[in-house]
């Protein structure tokens, strides 16, 4: 389970005195604990933890941009080091032809024939490929498929 892996890696990072890895893993573990105690969940699945990791990754990416634009390269470097650690726990992102293949699979599974079925395709992808794609990219690709397809 991913939560157990995080705990083992945290212990290893503490022994190695790897501050960036310790900080990154502790932030994920804190987010997991917050999610567990907010009343919605008690036990989290790996899919839930992947969503938390992806959220942490997105936060780091945004922080890096803000720090760079403010001329704070040392803070951007620290965030980048934590981002690199977090990416070890996220699933590989689908891109290009792999992503198009998954979209085609989703279209077939929900029997989509028009842009009105976009929500059903997105729901299918969310259930079966959570955290493995960028939602905006997929949304744009689906729109492109149906806008380019005048047959309906």
C-alpha positions as CSV (number, residue, x, y, z in Angstrom):
1,X,0.0,0.0,0.0
2,X,1.2,3.5,-0.8
3,X,0.8,4.8,2.7
4,X,3.1,2.1,4.0
5,X,5.6,2.9,1.3
6,X,5.5,6.5,2.4
7,X,6.2,5.6,6.0
8,X,9.1,3.3,5.1
9,X,10.6,6.0,2.8
10,X,10.2,8.6,5.5
11,X,12.2,6.5,8.0
12,X,14.9,6.0,5.3
13,X,15.0,9.7,4.5
14,X,15.4,10.5,8.2
15,X,18.3,8.1,8.5
16,X,19.9,9.6,5.4
17,X,19.3,13.1,6.7
18,X,17.6,14.0,3.4
19,X,15.8,17.1,4.4
20,X,13.9,17.6,1.1
21,X,12.6,14.1,1.0
22,X,11.6,14.3,4.7
23,X,9.7,17.6,4.1
24,X,7.9,16.3,1.0
25,X,6.8,13.0,2.6
26,X,5.8,14.7,5.8
27,X,3.6,17.1,3.8
28,X,1.9,14.2,2.1
29,X,1.4,12.4,5.4
30,X,-0.1,15.5,6.9
31,X,-2.5,15.9,4.0
32,X,-3.4,12.2,4.4
33,X,-4.1,12.6,8.1
34,X,-6.2,15.7,7.4
35,X,-8.2,13.8,4.8
36,X,-8.7,10.8,7.2
37,X,-10.0,13.0,10.0
38,X,-12.2,15.4,8.1
39,X,-15.3,13.2,8.4
40,X,-15.5,11.9,4.9
41,X,-13.1,9.0,5.1
42,X,-11.5,6.9,7.7
43,X,-9.3,4.6,5.5
44,X,-7.9,5.9,2.3
45,X,-7.3,3.8,-0.8
46,X,-4.2,4.1,-2.9
47,X,-6.3,6.1,-5.4
48,X,-7.2,8.6,-2.7
49,X,-3.6,8.9,-1.7
50,X,-2.6,9.4,-5.4
51,X,-5.1,12.3,-5.6
52,X,-3.4,13.8,-2.5
53,X,0.0,13.4,-4.0
54,X,-1.1,14.9,-7.3
55,X,-2.5,17.9,-5.4
56,X,0.8,18.3,-3.5
57,X,2.6,18.2,-6.9
58,X,0.4,20.9,-8.3
59,X,1.0,23.1,-5.3
60,X,4.7,22.7,-5.7
61,X,4.6,23.5,-9.4
62,X,2.6,26.7,-8.6
63,X,5.0,27.7,-5.8
64,X,8.0,27.3,-8.1
65,X,6.4,29.6,-10.7
66,X,5.6,32.2,-8.0
67,X,9.1,32.0,-6.5
68,X,10.8,32.3,-9.9
69,X,8.7,35.3,-10.8
70,X,9.6,37.0,-7.5
71,X,13.3,36.3,-8.0
72,X,13.5,33.8,-5.1
73,X,15.5,31.1,-6.9
74,X,16.6,29.4,-3.6
75,X,13.0,28.8,-2.6
76,X,12.2,27.6,-6.1
77,X,15.1,25.2,-5.9
78,X,13.8,23.8,-2.5
79,X,10.3,23.4,-4.0
80,X,11.8,21.7,-7.1
81,X,13.6,19.2,-4.9
82,X,10.4,18.3,-3.0
83,X,8.6,18.1,-6.3
84,X,11.1,15.6,-7.6
85,X,10.5,13.4,-4.5
86,X,6.7,13.7,-4.9
87,X,6.8,12.6,-8.5
88,X,8.2,9.2,-7.3
89,X,4.8,8.5,-5.8
90,X,2.6,9.6,-8.6
91,X,1.5,7.3,-11.5
92,X,3.1,7.9,-14.9
93,X,1.2,10.5,-16.8
94,X,-0.4,9.4,-20.1
95,X,0.5,11.5,-23.0
96,X,0.1,11.6,-26.8
97,X,-0.9,8.4,-28.5
98,X,-1.3,6.6,-25.2
99,X,-3.7,9.2,-24.0
100,X,-5.6,9.1,-27.3
101,X,-5.9,5.3,-27.0
102,X,-7.4,5.7,-23.5
103,X,-9.9,8.3,-24.7
104,X,-10.9,6.1,-27.6
105,X,-11.4,3.2,-25.0
106,X,-13.6,5.5,-22.9
107,X,-15.6,6.6,-26.0
108,X,-16.3,3.0,-26.8
109,X,-17.1,2.1,-23.3
110,X,-19.7,4.8,-22.8
111,X,-20.9,4.6,-26.4
112,X,-20.2,8.3,-27.0
113,X,-21.3,9.8,-30.3
114,X,-21.4,13.6,-29.6
115,X,-19.9,16.4,-27.5
116,X,-22.9,15.9,-25.2
117,X,-21.2,12.6,-24.0
118,X,-18.1,14.5,-22.9
119,X,-19.1,14.3,-19.2
120,X,-19.6,10.5,-19.4
121,X,-16.2,10.1,-21.0
122,X,-14.5,12.2,-18.3
123,X,-16.3,10.2,-15.6
124,X,-15.1,7.0,-17.1
125,X,-11.5,8.2,-17.3
126,X,-11.7,9.5,-13.7
127,X,-12.9,6.1,-12.5
128,X,-10.4,4.1,-14.4
129,X,-7.3,6.3,-14.9
130,X,-7.4,8.7,-11.9
131,X,-4.3,10.8,-11.6
132,X,-2.8,9.5,-14.8
133,X,-3.7,12.5,-17.1
134,X,-4.2,16.2,-17.1
135,X,-7.9,17.0,-17.1
136,X,-7.7,20.1,-19.2
137,X,-5.6,18.4,-21.9
138,X,-8.1,15.5,-22.1
139,X,-11.1,17.9,-22.1
140,X,-9.5,19.8,-25.0
141,X,-8.7,16.5,-26.9
142,X,-12.3,15.3,-26.5
143,X,-13.7,18.6,-27.7
144,X,-11.3,18.4,-30.7
145,X,-12.5,14.9,-31.6
146,X,-16.2,15.9,-31.6
147,X,-15.8,19.4,-33.2
148,X,-13.7,17.8,-36.0
149,X,-16.3,15.0,-36.4
150,X,-19.4,16.6,-38.0
151,X,-21.0,13.2,-38.4
152,X,-22.1,13.3,-34.7
